[in-house]
Amino acid sequence: MKSMKNAFLTYRQAQLCAPQVIKVSDIPFEVLEEGDILLKILRATTCGTDLKTFKRGGHPKMLGVPLAGQEGVAFGHEFCGQIESCGSSVTNFKVGDFVAVANSSPCGQCKFCARGEHSLCPDLKFINGAYGQYLKIPARFVKTSLYKLNSADEIAFASLAEPLACVLHAVRKMQIQAQERVLVLGTGPMSFLFMQVLKHYKCYVTLVGRQESKLNFAQTCGADAVVNFSSELYTNMTTSPQDNYDVVVEAIGLPEMWQQAVNLVRRGGRVCLYGGCARGTTVDFMTERLHYDAIELKGVFHYSPSDFVMALEWLRQNKIDSAVYLNHIRGLDDLENIFMARDDASASASALKFVIDPWLF
């Protein structure tokens, strides 16, 4: 095995032990198989999916609950780092390379992969463990999901490639056109990414949220208009649709928001059901509205490898302002407080994301 000598027998990793319970533990290094690599994680970023996973104790697709006899599971999925060790058969990467990691690996052989619908691959594998100092990257991910960075400088933004890939995938699936009026429900990090990408496509973008501070920030970041959920304007929008929005993006993941999205889109419009609801959730829609007003509903999940490649290029070319997501840096021991909104009050109110530096104590 080609390796940098590692003087440590264990490394620190944050594990999800139960709903709303995180424990940072010392984890023994795993033995690398010939096609694996050991990644030293340099940066990870929090996201809404991790928050929901934290609150619910798991994720329907990406992360299961701890198994019997298992204290916790590694979680976190937006990360980048530097290769520490390589298995003997790894030839495309070397020790010292800086890389971004896509958190999924499609099989590349099924009918869905052949059609470019990699997120529907029945053998789609996920990797978790961004919130740790090291992570073993299995051979399958080394082959399909590892991307070299041009320099160490790109570590600063490379963990954003995963969420940006999800948004680029959704925009592609929705066939967004220039000059369309798009309403985005939510003011979380994904909503801001949607807003920035949609502005690049020359759309008129309105964000809807509850926090005035986030709504004001959205306008400074490029939103054409903002609306508060508690406002009379929003009430009128939901009760008396005015055919104002060609596309509505639900980026929150609540069934009542899925329902409202249908009421907010114009006749003949499209609704992007992006926010994932809890497992077992059901939603009722008025068939008359869907049928006679010709509303198109599209569920969108995850991304394809080409979206991840595009996301890295967008970040390199500064097509989005990555700095707005990278202002708050914390360590592994801060994760539970971040997800419980017990972090510094001003940071919790303003932060779109937190950067996690696993080497920060």
C-alpha positions in Angstrom: 0.0 0.0 0.0 1.3 3.4 -1.0 1.0 5.6 2.1 2.0 8.6 4.0 3.1 7.3 7.4 0.4 8.0 10.0 1.5 8.3 13.6 -2.0 8.0 14.9 -4.0 4.9 15.7 -7.4 6.6 15.8 -9.1 9.7 14.5 -12.0 11.9 15.6 -15.4 11.4 14.0 -18.8 12.8 14.8 -21.5 10.1 14.8 -25.2 10.3 14.9 -26.3 8.1 17.8 -30.1 8.9 17.9 -32.4 11.7 16.9 -30.7 14.9 18.0 -27.8 13.2 19.6 -24.2 13.5 18.3 -21.1 12.0 19.9 -17.6 12.7 18.8 -15.6 9.5 19.2 -12.1 8.2 18.6 -12.4 5.8 15.7 -9.7 3.2 14.7 -8.4 3.4 11.2 -9.8 0.8 8.8 -7.6 -1.4 6.7 -7.5 -0.2 3.1 -8.3 -2.7 0.3 -6.3 -2.4 -2.9 -8.7 0.0 -4.6 -9.5 2.2 -1.6 -8.0 5.5 -0.5 -7.7 7.2 2.9 -8.8 10.8 2.7 -7.8 13.4 5.2 -10.8 15.7 5.4 -10.0 19.3 5.4 -13.4 20.9 5.0 -17.0 19.9 5.4 -20.2 22.0 5.3 -23.5 21.6 7.0 -26.8 21.5 5.1 -30.5 21.2 5.5 -30.4 17.5 4.7 -28.0 16.9 7.6 -30.3 19.0 9.8 -33.3 16.8 9.0 -31.2 13.7 9.3 -30.1 14.9 12.8 -33.7 15.6 13.9 -35.1 12.4 12.5 -32.2 10.1 13.3 -31.7 9.0 9.7 -32.5 9.6 6.1 -34.8 7.6 3.7 -32.1 7.2 1.1 -28.7 8.4 2.3 -28.3 7.3 5.9 -29.9 4.6 8.1 -30.3 4.6 11.8 -27.7 2.9 14.0 -28.0 -0.9 13.9 -28.2 -3.1 16.9 -24.9 -3.1 18.8 -23.8 0.0 16.8 -23.3 3.1 19.0 -23.6 5.6 16.1 -23.3 6.1 12.4 -20.9 8.5 10.6 -22.8 11.3 8.9 -22.3 14.4 6.8 -21.9 14.3 3.1 -20.4 17.6 1.8 -16.6 17.5 2.0 -13.2 17.6 0.4 -9.7 16.9 1.5 -6.3 15.5 0.7 -5.3 11.9 -0.1 -3.4 10.4 2.8 -3.0 6.8 1.6 -3.7 4.8 -1.6 -4.4 1.1 -2.1 -2.0 -0.7 -4.2 -4.2 -0.7 -7.4 -5.1 3.0 -7.3 -3.5 4.6 -10.4 -5.5 7.7 -11.1 -4.7 9.4 -7.8 -1.7 9.8 -5.6 -0.9 10.7 -2.1 -1.1 14.4 -1.6 -3.8 15.1 -4.2 -6.5 17.5 -3.2 -9.9 16.1 -4.1 -13.6 16.8 -3.9 -15.9 13.8 -3.2 -19.3 13.2 -4.7 -21.3 11.5 -2.0 -22.9 8.9 -4.3 -21.8 6.3 -6.7 -24.2 5.0 -9.5 -23.6 1.6 -11.0 -23.1 2.9 -14.5 -24.7 -0.2 -16.0 -28.5 -0.1 -15.4 -31.1 1.4 -17.8 -31.4 4.5 -15.7 -27.6 5.2 -15.8 -27.7 4.6 -19.5 -30.3 7.3 -19.8 -28.3 9.7 -17.7 -30.8 9.4 -14.8 -28.1 8.4 -12.3 -30.1 9.5 -9.3 -32.7 6.8 -10.1 -30.0 4.0 -10.2 -31.4 1.1 -8.1 -27.8 0.4 -6.9 -27.0 3.9 -6.1 -24.5 3.9 -3.1 -24.0 6.7 -0.7 -21.0 7.6 1.5 -21.3 9.5 4.8 -18.7 10.6 7.2 -17.9 14.2 6.3 -17.8 15.2 9.9 -14.5 13.5 10.8 -10.8 13.9 10.4 -10.4 10.9 8.0 -12.6 8.7 5.9 -11.9 5.6 3.9 -13.2 6.0 0.4 -14.1 2.6 -1.0 -12.8 1.5 -4.4 -16.2 2.0 -6.2 -16.2 5.7 -5.1 -12.6 6.1 -6.1 -13.5 5.1 -9.6 -16.7 7.1 -10.0 -16.9 9.9 -7.4 -13.5 11.4 -6.8 -12.5 14.6 -8.5 -9.1 16.2 -8.5 -8.8 19.8 -7.5 -6.5 22.1 -9.4 -4.8 23.4 -6.2 -5.1 23.6 -2.4 -6.8 26.9 -2.8 -9.9 25.1 -4.1 -10.4 23.4 -0.8 -12.0 26.7 0.3 -15.1 26.1 -1.8 -15.0 22.5 -3.0 -17.4 21.1 -0.4 -20.1 23.3 -2.0 -20.0 21.2 -5.2 -22.4 18.7 -3.8 -25.3 21.0 -3.0 -24.7 23.1 -6.1 -24.8 19.9 -8.2 -28.2 19.2 -6.7 -29.5 22.6 -7.7 -28.0 22.4 -11.2 -29.7 19.0 -11.6 -33.1 20.4 -10.5 -32.8 23.4 -12.8 -31.9 21.1 -15.7 -34.8 18.8 -15.0 -37.2 21.7 -14.8 -36.0 23.0 -18.2 -35.8 26.6 -16.8 -35.8 29.3 -19.5 -34.6 32.9 -19.4 -37.0 35.5 -18.3 -39.2 33.0 -16.4 -40.6 34.1 -13.1 -39.7 31.7 -10.4 -40.9 31.6 -6.8 -38.7 29.8 -4.3 -40.2 28.7 -1.0 -37.6 28.8 1.8 -34.6 30.9 2.8 -32.2 28.1 3.6 -28.9 27.5 1.8 -30.5 25.5 -1.0 -33.0 28.3 -1.6 -30.1 30.8 -1.9 -28.3 28.4 -4.3 -31.4 28.2 -6.3 -31.7 31.9 -6.4 -28.1 32.4 -7.5 -28.3 29.8 -10.2 -31.7 31.0 -11.5 -30.3 34.6 -11.7 -27.5 33.2 -13.8 -30.2 31.9 -16.1 -31.7 35.4 -16.2 -34.9 34.5 -14.3 -36.9 36.9 -12.1 -36.6 35.3 -8.7 -38.8 35.8 -5.6 -37.9 34.1 -2.3 -40.5 33.4 0.5 -39.4 32.9 4.1 -40.1 33.8 7.7 -36.9 35.5 9.0 -36.7 39.1 7.9 -32.9 39.0 8.3 -32.7 36.2 5.8 -35.1 37.9 3.4 -33.1 41.1 3.5 -29.9 39.2 3.0 -31.5 37.4 0.0 -32.1 40.8 -1.7 -28.5 41.8 -1.1 -27.5 38.5 -2.8 -29.6 39.1 -5.9 -33.2 38.2 -5.2 -35.6 40.4 -7.3 -38.3 40.3 -4.6 -38.9 38.7 -1.2 -42.1 37.8 0.7 -42.7 36.9 4.3 -44.9 33.8 5.0 -46.7 35.8 7.6 -47.6 38.7 5.4 -51.0 39.6 3.9 -49.3 39.5 0.5 -48.5 35.8 0.9 -52.0 35.0 2.1 -53.4 36.7 -0.9 -51.0 34.8 -3.2 -52.2 31.4 -1.9 -55.9 32.2 -1.9 -56.1 34.2 -5.1 -53.5 32.9 -7.6 -52.6 35.6 -10.2 -50.7 33.5 -12.7 -47.6 35.3 -11.7 -45.1 32.4 -11.5 -44.0 30.1 -14.2 -42.2 27.9 -11.8 -42.5 27.3 -8.0 -39.6 25.5 -6.2 -40.5 23.9 -2.9 -37.1 23.9 -1.0 -38.4 23.3 2.6 -39.6 19.7 2.7 -43.0 20.1 4.4 -46.2 18.6 3.1 -48.2 21.8 3.6 -45.6 23.6 1.5 -45.9 21.0 -1.3 -49.6 21.7 -1.3 -49.2 25.5 -1.3 -46.7 25.3 -4.1 -49.5 24.0 -6.4 -51.7 27.0 -5.5 -48.9 29.5 -6.2 -47.9 28.5 -9.7 -49.6 29.9 -12.8 -51.9 27.8 -15.0 -49.8 25.6 -17.2 -46.9 26.1 -14.8 -44.4 23.7 -13.3 -43.8 22.8 -9.6 -40.4 21.5 -8.5 -40.8 19.3 -5.4 -37.3 19.6 -4.2 -37.5 19.6 -0.4 -37.7 16.0 1.0 -40.4 15.3 3.5 -40.2 12.8 6.4 -40.6 9.1 5.5 -44.3 8.1 5.2 -45.5 11.6 4.6 -48.6 11.9 2.3 -49.9 15.0 0.5 -53.4 15.7 -0.9 -53.8 17.7 -4.1 -56.9 19.1 -5.7 -57.3 17.1 -8.9 -59.4 19.9 -10.5 -56.4 22.3 -10.1 -53.9 19.9 -11.5 -56.0 18.6 -14.3 -57.8 21.7 -15.7 -55.0 24.1 -15.0 -52.5 21.7 -16.5 -50.0 21.9 -13.6 -46.8 19.9 -14.0 -45.4 18.4 -10.8 -41.8 17.1 -10.8 -40.1 15.4 -8.0 -36.4 16.1 -8.1 -33.7 14.3 -6.0 -29.9 14.4 -6.0 -27.8 14.8 -9.1 -25.8 13.0 -11.9 -22.0 12.9 -12.2 -22.1 15.5 -15.0 -23.9 17.9 -12.6 -21.1 17.5 -10.0 -18.5 18.3 -12.7 -20.5 21.4 -13.8 -20.8 22.5 -10.1 -17.0 22.4 -9.7 -16.6 24.5 -12.8 -19.2 27.0 -11.7 -17.4 27.4 -8.4 -14.0 27.8 -10.2 -15.5 30.5 -12.5 -17.2 32.3 -9.6 -20.6 32.0 -11.2 -22.1 32.0 -7.7 -20.9 33.9 -4.7 -19.5 31.0 -2.6 -18.3 33.3 0.1 -21.9 33.9 1.5 -22.0 30.2 2.6 -18.5 30.0 4.1 -18.3 32.8 6.7 -18.7 30.7 9.9 -16.1 28.0 10.8 -16.6 25.6 13.6 -15.1 22.3 14.8 -16.5 18.8 15.3 -17.5 19.5 18.9 -19.8 22.3 17.8 -22.0 20.2 15.6 -24.8 19.3 18.1 -25.0 23.0 19.1 -25.2 24.0 15.5 -28.0 21.6 14.7 -29.9 22.5 17.9 -29.5 26.2 17.1 -27.5 26.6 20.3 -24.5 28.1 18.5 -23.7 31.8 18.9 -27.1 33.5 18.5 -26.0 36.0 15.9 -24.2 33.3 13.8 -27.2 30.9 14.0 -29.5 33.7 12.8 -27.4 34.7 9.9 -25.4 31.7 8.8 -26.6 29.8 5.6 -24.1 27.1 6.3 -21.3 26.3 8.8 -17.9 25.2 7.6 -16.7 22.3 9.7 -12.9 22.1 10.1 -12.3 18.7 11.8 -8.8 19.9 12.9 -10.2 22.8 14.8 -10.2 22.3 18.6 
